[in-house]
Amino acid sequence: MSVVEMRVPVIGESIKEVTLSQWLKKDGEYVELDEPICEFESDKATLEFPAEASGKIMHVAKEGDDLEIGALVAKIDTSASKSNAAAPKAETAKPAETPPAKEQPAPESKTAAAAGHPSPAAAKILRENDVPATTVEGTGRDGRITKDDAQKAVQNKTAPAPQETLKPAAPSAPPAPRPATAFSRETNSKKMSRMRRTIAKRLVSAKNETAMLTTFNEVDMTEVMKLRATYQDKFVKKYGIKLGFMSIFAKACARALMEMPDVNAMISGEDIIYHDYVDISIAVSTPNGLVVPPVHNVETLHLSEIEWKIKALADKAREGTLSLEEMSGGTFTITNGGIFGSLMSTPILNEPQSAILGMHAIKERPVAVNGQIEIRPMMYLAMSYDHRIIDGSTSVTFLVKVKEYVEDPVSILLEL
C-alpha cells in the first residue's frame, strides 16, 4: 500500500496553528488530486486544503481539532482505485440479495459526492444558521453548494409556514435558543471559534501590553450631510457607488496622519517605525467576529476609490473569503459603532498600531453656534492611543484636526 501523508501546510508567517473546521470528504471516500478534502480556520480566514494525490482518504484528525503547522491531518492510499474505495461502504449498507441494478448508481455518484460540499463562504452561512449541507441542492460546478444556494436555503428555513405567520422570527446571528420553559435552569456550551479566541487574546494583549488612553471630541456633521445631499446623485451616477461617511473620515484621518507621523507610527522592540503612507484598517462586523482589513494608501485615493475598496473588503469579510494578504498590514484603524446605535464608547487598540478612531451615532443636539442655540447633527469621536509613543497633546491635536477637516469637507477635496 502506497500512502501519502497530508499535513497542515505553512499558511503564513504569523500563523502557527489552525482548526480543522469541516471535513469535505468522508473517511474512506475516494478523492482526486487537488480536490478539497477539508477546511482550516486560521486566526484570519477559512482556507480549503486540497488533496496532494488521488486515492482513498483516511481521516487522522477530527473536526474541531486544533492542529499545529506540520501536524498530520489525513492519509491517502494511492494504491486504491475509485471502485475499491467505494466498495466497502456500498457492501455494508446493502445485503447481498439486493438487485445488482440498484447497486450501481454510477452517473449519480459524482453529483452526490459533490452535492454536500459547500464553498467556504457557503459552509459558514450554513453552519451559522444550523442548516445541514445535505439538505441543500448545489447549483455550482459538479453540484457544489454556492453562497447563493446557502443564502436561499437559510431564507427557506427561516420563512414561517402559513400556520406560523403570527410567530416571531428567530434571531439569525448566534444559534437560536430553545423555547423558554417555566423555571428552566438549562445551559449549553460551544467551543469558541479560532477567530474568536484570537480576537480575545489580541484584546487582552492590547489592554495589558500598551499604555492605552482615550481622548474625546465631537464633530458637527452639518456640512458633510449637506455635501452628500447636494452631490449624492451625481456621485452615484459617475462612480456607481454612494458617498458614505467612512470615506470622508478615512480621507480626513489620512491627511491628519501625514501631518502628524507619530500617530501613524508603531513600536517594534526599542524602535519606532514611521510610515510615509497611510493604510487604514476598517473594522467590519462578521458572524464570527470583528475583522479589520486595511485599505492601502488612502492618502492617494479618491473618495470613490475608498468607497469601492471598503465595499469589496466588507463583502469578502462577511463571506469569509478574505485572503491573508488582504488581512495584513494597516497603520491606523477606524471603527464605526454608530451603525449599531452606539453614542459613546472607548475603542481598543489594534496592535501593533498606535491609534484607533471610534465613530458614533449622529444625533441632533442643541449646540451654541455664534452665540445662538441651534439644533445640529452631532457625532462623538473617541480616539484611543498608545501613550508610550503618542503624547496627550499630540492625540488631542490630531483629533481636533480630524474634526476640523470633517466639518469643512471641501478643504479635503481641494486639499487646502
Secondary structure, DSSP 8 states (H G I E B T S, - for coil): --EEEEE-----TT--EEEEEEESS-TT-EE-TT-EEEEEE-SS-EEEEE-SSSEEEEE-S-TT-EEETT-EEEEEETT--HHHHHHHHHHHHS-TTS-GGGG--HHHHHHHHHHT-B-HHHHHHHHHTT--GGGS---SGGG-B-HHHHHHHHHHHHS--GGGTTS----SSS-------TT----------HHHHHHHHHHHHHHHHS-EEEEEEEEE-HHHHHHHHHHHHHHHHHHSS---HHHHHHHHHHHHHHH-TTTT-EEETTEEE--SS--EEE-EEETTEEE--EETTGGG--HHHHHHHHHHHHHHHHHT---HHHHS--SEEEEEGGGGT-S-------TT-SEEEEE--EEEEEEEETTEEEEEEEEEEEEEEETTTS-HHHHHHHHHHHHHHHHSHHHHHHT-
